[in-house]
Amino acid sequence: MFHREAGVFKTTYAADMALYPLPIAKWAVAAFAGLFIVIVPLTVDEYYVSILNLILIAVVGALGLNILTGYTGQISIGHGAFMSVGAYTAANLVVRLGAPFWITIPAGGLMAALIGAVVGVPSLRIKGIYLAIATLAAQLIIEWTINHVPAISGGVQASIQVPRPSLFGFQLKTQTELYLFLMFFAVLAIVATANLVRSRIGRAFVAVRDQDIAAEIIGINIFRYKLVAFALSSFYAGVTGVLYTYYLGIANYEQFQLPVSIDYLAMIIIGGLGSILGSIFGAVFVTLLPIATRWFLESFGALVFQQSDLANMIPNLRLILFGGLIIFFLVVEPEGLNRLWRNIRNYFRVWPFSY
Amino acid sequence: MPDFEWRFTLVLLTNGVMIGLMYALIALGFVLIYKATDAINFAQGEFVMFAGFIAAGAAGLVGFWVSALLAVAGMVALGFGLERIVLRPLIGRPVIAVVMATIGLAAVLRGFATLVFGAGNRSIDMPVPDEPLNLGPVMIPPVQLVGAGVSLVFLAIFTWFFLKTRIGIAMRAVADGQQVAMAMGIDVRRYFALAWAMAGVVSALGGVVWGAMLSVDNQLALVGLKVFPVVILGGLDSVIGAVVGGLIVGVVENLAAGYFDPYVGGGTKDFVPYILMIAALMIRPEGMFGRRRIERV
């Protein structure tokens, strides 16, 4: 039961595509589920749970961007804007109609998917850098529109207060309650993505990424699949935006500006392009980086620097570290943290008799 | 008052032409890199900002001219260094790798500049008069005139450079086909480094000129975002395209700001260039003067 295979012994396609390749995988998933759903909420402090909540939200967004950029090969520098579309859709629904979360979350996702598909239309004609620049333009245009149309943004500050979601008349007040709520959606996103990428659609995405002209020749309608990828990916982004709005209690476009799009791109680069586990690693890593930088400098920085200088240094050091890590991973380990994890696992697979 | 209307339009147009030429200067750095190395530099705005910081930081100690030279020298060194450390290992890798690397670079430069020079606002005093020149119905600040002049001179130099000089022709050969260029005995890596250094020179001048006009802080990097509409309209690999694209963006955004800002509550300048760019991408992605690339399986 607790063993790994020493080589590839699969004889059927079904075995090759199974979600749980070995019995141990099921046990590992069960152990993780037990740890994160039962033990963590019971034992961990509120502050740390709030950090976990941020990670769970980022996981959903990173998975979405990975579907588009990692699996389909279309770069998007506009995901922050798609999140803001979801966030404002939900906020308006809540404030004007008092809609519950099981309406606002799909509605936010669908609205973002619609906008994302529109932004994806140029992908028929342009690709690579041109598409990157087009999505950058989409980011700036959506930001501007939300900021300048009071009907969407709800007035001067462009922010809308949103109460916490309630479940069966019971409002989620503490971070731990919110944690379980967010966990549901993060797990849903992970399972949905895992099943998507081994389906016909997922295979088509990968074919489009690897060589879109060749994919077209073997009969894949590349325009349709590129649009589907944009829509699906933006759906995830929209849901991320709604979840983040519930987490903050406010919808504000400043939470979804260009640096957010870049944060998510960094997540999938650092975690690993075209990998689900990589999206999770990346979300954890990029979310923890600023928190860890701050904690480290606040704890040890005072030994070397003045307290007043530190407040100045933290955001800048965070930027330097962030950019430096992106470059480091691109140059040294292009497949990201996921590859490092695989290397470790492969080492222990045949340990101690590796030769 | 038709007379007033006409005058207002003329002022907007002149302003647009001046700003457009200054955009062209920054876009030139972008075009140089794309033309020679096929890389998109998302950190162009940060290059300009960094150069502005060097010039503004040194200006208090050594005077304007020396500080401008220092900025040029610093940016050339930076260009060489970045090519060696960051860009060279990425040769032959997918587009997204280079795009993300320059985005990472932008973050590093922004953080580093603010860390070293502080978040405060600095000014660059160009040795030109402050009062605007009065040319009949329009007034032009001398700083803008200098910026536009520098821009035109450099555009002329680079057009000549790519057409006539040995190095310029070698760079075009490298851009056309790296393997063929290598077979002809061209040291491809040397020309990559040279292209980044040249972009450094252009960014340094851009930093000095824009810094003198807007004053230097980390918001100066936002100028880089305007480069994209300019180069997409003109064509990513065309020097003349940078000028024409710059002029179009400058004029259109000024006219739009003059006529629409009162109705939508401002900010038209940050919006119209991108609409223009999306239209250009849909109609003619390679731009007005860009070379169409043929893709084969």
Contacts between the chains, C-beta under 8 A, distances in Angstrom:
chain1	res1	chain2	res2	distance
A	69	B	96	6.8
A	73	B	94	8.0
A	73	B	96	7.9
A	75	B	95	7.3
A	75	B	96	5.2
A	75	B	99	6.4
A	122	B	278	7.2
A	122	B	281	5.6
A	122	B	282	5.9
A	125	B	281	7.5
A	125	B	282	6.7
A	125	B	285	5.9
A	126	B	281	5.7
A	126	B	285	4.6
A	128	B	95	4.3
A	129	B	40	4.6
A	129	B	95	5.6
A	129	B	99	6.4
A	129	B	236	7.9
A	130	B	232	7.5
A	130	B	281	6.2
A	130	B	285	5.3
A	132	B	40	7.5
A	132	B	95	7.7
A	132	B	96	7.8
A	132	B	99	5.5
A	133	B	40	7.9
A	133	B	228	5.0
A	133	B	232	6.3
A	133	B	277	7.4
A	133	B	281	7.6
A	134	B	277	7.8
A	134	B	278	6.3
A	134	B	281	5.3
A	136	B	225	7.8
A	136	B	228	6.5
A	137	B	228	7.2
A	137	B	229	7.8
A	137	B	274	4.0
A	137	B	277	5.4
A	137	B	278	5.5
A	138	B	278	7.9
A	140	B	225	7.1
A	140	B	270	6.9
A	140	B	271	7.5
A	140	B	274	5.3
A	141	B	271	6.6
A	141	B	274	5.4
A	141	B	275	6.9
A	141	B	278	7.8
A	144	B	267	6.3
A	144	B	270	6.2
A	144	B	271	4.7
A	147	B	267	7.5
A	148	B	264	5.9
A	148	B	265	6.2
A	148	B	267	6.5
A	211	B	297	6.4
A	213	B	295	6.6
A	213	B	296	7.9
A	213	B	297	4.8
A	214	B	297	5.2
A	217	B	297	7.4
A	262	B	103	5.7
A	262	B	107	7.4
A	265	B	100	6.2
A	265	B	103	7.1
A	266	B	100	7.6
A	266	B	104	7.6
A	269	B	100	5.4
A	273	B	96	7.7
A	312	B	115	7.8
A	312	B	118	7.7
A	312	B	119	6.9
A	313	B	115	6.5
A	315	B	111	7.7
A	316	B	111	4.2
A	316	B	112	7.5
A	316	B	114	4.9
A	316	B	115	4.2
A	317	B	111	6.8
A	317	B	115	7.1
A	318	B	111	7.3
A	319	B	107	4.8
A	319	B	108	7.1
A	319	B	110	5.8
A	319	B	111	3.1
A	319	B	114	7.9
A	320	B	107	7.3
A	320	B	108	5.2
A	320	B	111	3.9
A	320	B	112	5.8
A	320	B	115	7.2
A	322	B	104	7.6
A	322	B	107	5.3
A	322	B	111	7.9
A	323	B	103	7.7
A	323	B	104	4.1
A	323	B	105	6.3
A	323	B	106	6.9
A	323	B	107	3.1
A	323	B	108	3.6
A	323	B	109	7.8
A	323	B	111	6.9
A	324	B	104	7.1
A	324	B	108	5.7
A	325	B	104	7.7
A	326	B	100	5.9
A	326	B	101	7.1
A	326	B	103	7.0
A	326	B	104	3.3
A	326	B	107	7.3
A	327	B	86	5.5
A	327	B	101	5.5
A	327	B	104	4.4
A	327	B	105	6.6
A	327	B	108	7.4
A	330	B	90	6.6
A	330	B	93	7.9
A	330	B	97	5.3
A	330	B	100	6.0
A	330	B	101	5.1
A	330	B	104	7.3
A	331	B	86	7.0
A	331	B	89	4.6
A	331	B	90	6.8
A	331	B	101	7.7
A	334	B	93	7.1
A	334	B	97	6.7
